[in-house]
């Protein structure tokens, strides 16, 4: 089995507004890891990984349209998208998961505080929020 490559995003990939600077949207055939303690990292369009998407402790992910991963989406803080958050297996955030339209995971959606969507929250197994 071939291991997927990992794209690591650090502070030097962001501008002074914590926006990803390489492009408005990011689509990567592999895993995406966003460094710890970056606060809220913003993508003007979408962010998509064929593997997992992981924002380490102290980092949130925010996308103008969608956050998507073939495997899991995980953030030390929060995950927020203007349209949708979608993962093949699980979506997990330390504080909140929020989408303008839908949050969907093949197995589970879990957040320390809240899970919120304008239309629907769907999980193959469970949805869990602290409050």
C-alpha positions as CSV (number, residue, x, y, z in Angstrom):
1,X,0.0,0.0,0.0
2,X,1.4,3.4,-1.0
3,X,1.5,6.1,1.7
4,X,0.0,9.4,0.8
5,X,2.2,12.5,0.9
6,X,1.7,15.1,3.6
7,X,1.4,18.8,2.8
8,X,2.4,20.8,5.9
9,X,1.1,24.4,6.2
10,X,3.1,26.7,8.5
11,X,3.0,30.4,9.4
12,X,5.2,31.3,6.4
13,X,2.3,30.0,4.1
14,X,0.0,32.7,5.5
15,X,-0.3,36.4,5.1
16,X,-0.8,38.9,8.0
17,X,-4.6,38.1,8.0
18,X,-3.8,34.4,8.5
19,X,-5.0,33.6,4.9
20,X,-3.4,30.8,2.9
21,X,-1.4,32.7,0.2
22,X,-0.6,30.1,-2.4
23,X,-4.1,30.2,-3.9
24,X,-7.7,30.9,-3.0
25,X,-8.5,27.2,-2.7
26,X,-6.3,24.2,-1.9
27,X,-6.9,20.7,-3.3
28,X,-4.2,18.1,-2.4
29,X,-3.9,14.4,-3.3
30,X,-2.7,13.3,0.1
31,X,-2.9,14.5,3.7
32,X,-2.9,18.1,4.9
33,X,-1.5,19.1,8.3
34,X,-1.7,22.7,9.6
35,X,0.8,23.7,12.3
36,X,-0.1,24.3,15.9
37,X,-0.9,27.6,17.5
38,X,-1.7,29.5,14.3
39,X,-5.2,30.7,15.4
40,X,-7.7,30.7,12.7
41,X,-6.2,29.8,9.3
42,X,-8.4,31.0,6.4
43,X,-8.9,29.8,2.9
44,X,-10.9,32.2,0.7
45,X,-12.3,29.3,-1.3
46,X,-12.2,25.6,-0.3
47,X,-9.7,23.2,1.2
48,X,-9.8,19.5,0.2
49,X,-7.5,16.5,0.9
50,X,-7.9,13.0,-0.5
51,X,-6.5,11.7,2.9
52,X,-7.0,13.4,6.2
53,X,-7.0,17.1,7.1
54,X,-5.5,17.9,10.5
55,X,-5.1,21.3,12.2
56,X,-3.0,20.9,15.3
57,X,-3.7,22.3,18.8
58,X,-4.4,26.0,18.9
59,X,-5.4,26.1,15.2
60,X,-8.8,26.4,13.5
61,X,-9.7,26.0,9.9
62,X,-12.1,28.4,8.1
63,X,-13.0,28.1,4.4
64,X,-15.2,30.4,2.3
65,X,-17.0,27.5,0.7
66,X,-16.0,24.0,1.9
67,X,-13.7,21.8,4.0
68,X,-13.5,18.2,2.7
69,X,-11.3,15.2,3.3
70,X,-11.5,11.6,2.0
71,X,-10.7,10.3,5.4
72,X,-11.1,12.7,8.5
73,X,-11.2,16.4,9.3
74,X,-9.7,17.3,12.7
75,X,-9.0,20.6,14.3
76,X,-7.5,21.5,17.7
77,X,-10.0,24.4,17.9
78,X,-12.8,24.8,15.3
79,X,-13.8,23.9,11.7
80,X,-16.0,26.4,9.8
81,X,-17.1,26.6,6.2
82,X,-19.5,28.9,4.3
83,X,-21.1,25.9,2.6
84,X,-20.1,22.4,3.9
85,X,-17.8,20.3,6.0
86,X,-17.5,16.7,4.8
87,X,-15.3,13.8,5.7
88,X,-15.2,10.1,4.7
89,X,-14.9,8.9,8.3
90,X,-15.1,11.7,11.0
91,X,-15.2,15.4,11.7
92,X,-13.8,16.3,15.1
93,X,-13.0,19.8,16.6
94,X,-11.9,20.9,20.1
95,X,-14.6,23.6,20.2
96,X,-17.0,23.7,17.2
97,X,-18.0,22.5,13.8
98,X,-20.0,24.9,11.7
99,X,-21.2,25.1,8.1
100,X,-23.7,27.3,6.3
101,X,-25.4,24.3,4.7
102,X,-24.3,20.9,5.9
103,X,-21.9,18.8,8.0
104,X,-21.5,15.2,7.0
105,X,-19.2,12.3,8.0
106,X,-19.2,8.6,7.2
107,X,-18.9,7.7,10.9
108,X,-19.0,10.5,13.4
109,X,-19.2,14.3,14.0
110,X,-17.8,15.4,17.4
111,X,-17.1,18.9,18.9
112,X,-16.2,20.0,22.4
113,X,-18.9,22.7,22.3
114,X,-21.2,22.8,19.3
115,X,-22.1,21.4,15.9
116,X,-24.2,23.7,13.7
117,X,-25.4,23.6,10.1
118,X,-27.9,25.7,8.2
119,X,-29.5,22.6,6.7
120,X,-28.3,19.3,7.9
121,X,-25.9,17.3,10.1
122,X,-25.4,13.7,9.0
123,X,-23.2,10.9,10.4
124,X,-23.2,7.2,9.8
125,X,-22.7,6.5,13.5
126,X,-22.9,9.5,15.9
127,X,-23.1,13.2,16.4
128,X,-21.8,14.5,19.7
129,X,-21.4,18.1,21.1
130,X,-20.4,19.2,24.6
131,X,-23.2,21.8,24.8
